[in-house]
Amino acid sequence: VKHYLSSINEQKHLNAFIEVFEEEAIERAKEIDLKIREGNAGKLAGVVVGIKDVLCYKDHSLTCGSGILKGFKSLYTATAVQKLIDEDAIIIGILNCDEFAMGSSNETSVYGPTLNAVDNERVPGGSSGGSAVAVQAGLCTVSLGTDTGGSVRQPAGFCEVWGLKPTYSRISRYGLASYASSFDCIGTFTNSAEDAALLLEIMSGEDEKDSTSSSSAPENYQLEESTTKTYKVAYLAEALNHEGLSPQVRDVFQETLSKIKEAGNQVEEIKFDLLPYLLPTYYILTTAEASSNLSRYDGVRYGHRSDQAENPEMLYKKSRTEGFGPEVQKRIMLGTFVLSADYFDAYYVKALKARKLIRNKTLEILKEYDFIITPTAPTEPFKLGEKNKDQMEMYLGDVFTVQASLCGLPSLNIPFSNKKSGLPVGVQITGKPFKEKDLLQAGNFFS
Ligand code: GLN
């Protein structure tokens, strides 16, 4: 703990942590030291964990990177976090993120952006940028993030660490502040596939406090040390020919495909003509869900309350106007629009149908293949401010990650880098529902 505390102090400029629980973590470490000596310590004894600022941790602040929740403290602990604590993990602090997990660069946070440790002029990705940098820069052993449309995998790719988004419903969402409830997943940032497997094993399972959590029993995710198994992998022709794909990313991706092939796996190109529909479907459905989820922040029940209001309606309006940042306000408006009576069928219902088609088609591919492989993001980590002028450009960066999110499938960022530029470039594999173990095992093999 002391080691991590001094690293956090030395690297404050990265702005990865919003809050650090210095004394509390040291106290807990002492308790756990004692347990270790007595021989009754949990599986995560001594593991130091940072958590994204959208996960509840009782009596600690929860702000979702937003002004609207300033001053709010959690009343209970998220199930996933509690399960780590029960195994004697030490929570060291709260990690920066895009406001309400809406963003791909960590630039929408009310606390300012987190910086990529590999190059401080570049973004760490988002929305779980702080969680990615915390592991990248050695500020904690592992961290938790959340992934609605890529927020674990893309920042993991930008920071060259492992990022796992499990199957939707595998880990309870109780205590996770909702962005888009039918997409949100808790995921992990680690230095190895083995660490991701261990965390997943501990956090998975049915939870009576989350009715959408899966009742299927969690597997023993421990990875085989050596395996002779080879895999059948599909890559999407449309992804490789995507106009937004940078040459640096294409190089790393093609090299990886060749390496995987040489190792005895079968790698085939397939057509996926639904690729152009992924982003519109994702952004219609998630903004719809967000506009509904975020209606609870009314200036009465949580966090910020405007002192400029003369009546209740003004109180709602002013509190929300003052509390929410521009990206969140835009998404609330978009979501309200697609849910409004006049446009509900044209946008929301149509997007639901598109989601079904995308899922069916993707599952069909996964009947024949073990994994779908794509670059995690179409570009290397970009410069701070670079994509802020044109929001569409920012959204286009999610083109490869949203497929697994729309389908609820497990998906993994395998860390690589471009040898010439020295910048991180992730490769993503997406697998069959609940087959996280295969995903991690293969990730290890392909890396
Ligand atoms: N970048 C995507 C978005 O802005 C994904 C965010 C996420 O997964 N939380 O919606």
Residues whose N, C-alpha, C, O or C-beta is under 5 A from the ligand:
A	BS01	LIG	A101 M102 G103 S104 G126 S127 T146 D147 T148 G149 G150 S151 D398
